[in-house]
Amino acid sequence: MSNCTTGCKTQDHASYGECLRSNTPSVRNSTQSKSGLYSMEQRNAQEISEYKAARAQGIQPAGTKLHQIRNAVEQSRKADAALTLRD
């Protein structure tokens, strides 16, 4: 009788614990899914955070997308004033 898990490729470990350590099990975040919703949620959170920071500085980006926010912040830095951008 083997001390290894059923999915072990080598089936030659001295103990069950050694087998588990060699497989380096990892825990995935329960909110992650294969559909990409987790990464979309992270991107949305970043957009909201950067938009709030820009608005707190008096900058009005042309939109709420990350590239629009960063563009507005960069142009405001170059102009050394809070800008309102429109498309």
C-alpha positions as CSV (number, residue, x, y, z in Angstrom):
1,M,0.0,0.0,0.0
2,S,1.4,3.4,-1.0
3,N,1.7,6.4,1.3
4,C,1.0,8.7,-1.6
5,T,-2.1,10.5,-2.9
6,T,-3.9,9.0,-5.8
7,G,-2.7,11.8,-8.1
8,C,1.0,11.4,-7.2
9,K,3.1,10.8,-10.3
10,T,6.0,9.0,-8.6
11,Q,4.2,7.0,-5.8
12,D,7.5,6.6,-3.9
13,H,7.2,8.9,-0.9
14,A,8.0,7.7,2.6
15,S,4.9,9.4,4.1
16,Y,1.7,11.0,3.1
17,G,2.9,14.4,4.3
18,E,6.1,14.1,2.2
19,C,3.9,13.3,-0.8
20,L,1.8,16.4,-0.2
21,R,4.8,18.6,0.3
22,S,6.3,17.4,-3.0
23,N,3.2,18.3,-4.8
24,T,3.3,21.9,-3.5
25,P,-0.4,22.3,-3.2
26,S,-1.7,25.9,-3.6
27,V,-4.9,27.6,-2.5
28,R,-6.7,29.8,-5.1
29,N,-8.7,32.7,-4.1
30,S,-12.3,31.6,-4.0
31,T,-13.4,34.7,-6.0
32,Q,-11.2,33.8,-9.0
33,S,-12.9,32.0,-11.8
34,K,-11.9,30.8,-15.2
35,S,-14.3,33.4,-16.8
36,G,-12.0,36.3,-15.9
37,L,-14.4,38.0,-13.6
38,Y,-11.8,38.2,-10.9
39,S,-9.4,40.2,-13.1
40,M,-12.2,42.4,-14.4
41,E,-13.2,43.2,-10.8
42,Q,-9.5,44.1,-10.0
43,R,-9.3,46.3,-13.0
44,N,-12.5,48.1,-12.1
45,A,-11.3,48.6,-8.5
46,Q,-8.1,50.2,-9.9
47,E,-10.0,52.4,-12.2
48,I,-12.3,53.6,-9.4
49,S,-9.3,54.3,-7.1
50,E,-7.4,56.3,-9.7
51,Y,-10.5,58.2,-10.8
52,K,-11.2,59.2,-7.2
53,A,-7.6,60.3,-6.7
54,A,-7.8,62.4,-9.9
55,R,-11.1,64.0,-8.9
56,A,-9.7,64.8,-5.5
57,Q,-6.9,66.8,-7.2
58,G,-9.5,68.7,-9.2
59,I,-8.8,66.9,-12.5
60,Q,-11.7,65.9,-14.7
61,P,-10.7,63.0,-17.0
62,A,-12.5,62.6,-20.4
63,G,-13.8,59.3,-19.2
64,T,-13.5,56.6,-16.6
65,K,-11.2,54.2,-18.4
66,L,-7.8,53.8,-17.0
67,H,-6.0,55.2,-20.0
68,Q,-8.2,58.3,-20.0
69,I,-7.6,58.9,-16.3
70,R,-3.8,58.5,-16.6
71,N,-3.8,60.7,-19.7
72,A,-5.6,63.5,-17.8
73,V,-3.3,63.2,-14.8
74,E,-0.2,63.3,-17.0
75,Q,-1.5,66.4,-19.0
76,S,-2.4,68.1,-15.8
77,R,1.1,67.5,-14.4
78,K,2.6,68.9,-17.6
79,A,0.3,72.0,-17.5
80,D,0.9,72.3,-13.7
81,A,-2.9,72.8,-13.3
82,A,-6.0,70.7,-12.8
83,L,-7.5,70.2,-16.3
84,T,-10.9,69.2,-17.5
85,L,-10.6,67.0,-20.6
86,R,-13.2,66.2,-23.1
87,D,-13.2,63.7,-26.0
